[in-house]
């Protein structure tokens, strides 16, 4: 391994603290919550005035944003876009590579589990409100590094896996868009096929008044419980958590965006609800956004809930699109609180349209075909991510010869 050398991370990058001095009318503000597992989640621009004091740092394409707080939460992002008029929080380190290393290779080092574990240990050893790291601590970590030719070869292998994962994600997003468009056509625009196969409303189907406006004749309005049950997570306390992957994945609110639980539990509490790929789950604190769980089977922690069709023939896509606007409505009138909470009393007040069961079943046959494809690709992504994470340390330590 003569072509490999040992460096400190501080030898490979600099921390950048350039203050934003632009005068754009609108800017994108990036906080620690806006970066996750390599992605920048927020690209929304807002007026460039009266900005909160923590938004100061500029960054650019190929930089890495890395949270100083709780490294194990994986709040970091590789910037692969033009970041003009983006401003980062001072709680995010802006790391910029130098001539010794490819920028993406630096990112793979910093997101590797070994580095994350070491940083988390350092963070927890410090006194303070939150487990926190500094650039000084990060810069002292030692890593093995090949020349840039070998770096590019390694990136080619890892990049091919990540490209396949990203392509599967795009396909899955398209599948969900198709299901949502079909739901809107049938249950919002009321253009479901009538007995003649023609769109109900536009072909003259009779509409009647209801408390939610005009609905097809024979349909009704009521709570969600006619077709949907709601089950709630169990109160797993942190003493039952482990990061060794012992037992069952413990699904918390923060895991609903990544489908990658950080904690596991060996104990199964009474009334525990298991979650499988394709189930409809939602957080009950801060953001009540329902999603189809696309991770491995796990147990549902408290402050999460699961929406389940009362019959197996009801597609989870129908369930999700039915409850989503109701959850958004609750969110809209609770935004004034410091941390908004969703409770059973809120769910009990949901008012929805009740189609005939036969219409739901017909929709569900098409929707489930889309859902099954989505689940298949999501499981493939779990396998690919496991392969990448297994190869990554071996490639980056020179254990695998290229």
C-alpha angles and dihedrals in degrees: 000000000000090000091061123082134184117243137171112241088241087064090060104046146016131226110240122210102172111155118230109250100168124125101212115149091232133029137181113239115210118199129176089267090058096064124064135163095339099320133105103221100189125067097151115128121218134182114292097232138097091010118182113261096247093065104088114111126099122207137177144206114306093022120124122228111208126181118233091209126080102341090199089070087068096226097167137111139198108221107226096162140067103279098192109150093011115130124198129210118253086241088071121078113222106215121192123191124230133214094284095068143039109244094234091048089056088052092052089052093051094047095047114117094237093058092043092051092050093048092047090052090051091047093052092049091062123086116238145090094287133028098258140174133201131216088247090062093043092049093058096059113110124225137173115243132188125205118282093261091061090040089059091049091053091046089053091059096043092040092054090056093046091047090055090048091050092047090053089050091053091049090050091050088053092049090053091048089054091051092048092049090051091048091051091048093051106032105025104031090030093224095137113142114272124210090286092051092249124128106274103223101036092046092058103272111168117257125200134195122263136163087267094049130259116354133171117279110265094031122107142197129238146112123320094253095086090079105005137062124200122214126185134218124255123250102256108179120216091251086072094052123102133176094206093088090245112156125345128350109257109222115212132172093268090055093061091081098047103029084217112110116209096201135053133193132208094196123080113207122211113273091020113166117216119215123213132188109285097027119134111241134169138184119243098206130066099341122032096196114152118216141171107255108238101177133089123295112285146149123273117240124213119282089041125093137193127219114211132186111240091227126045089232092065109097118232086228088064090049094049097047090045095055099034098081090044091053090047090053092053089048091053095057095042098052092100093069123088091242115007119220132202117214138182089256089061092050091048088061096056111124116199141164116263113213120192110279091241090062091051091050092050091050091046094058091061095037093050091054087058092044094051090054090049092052091048092054092043091055089048088054091053089054092047093048090050090051092049093047090049094049096042100074092040092051094044094048093049093246091129114058117221 
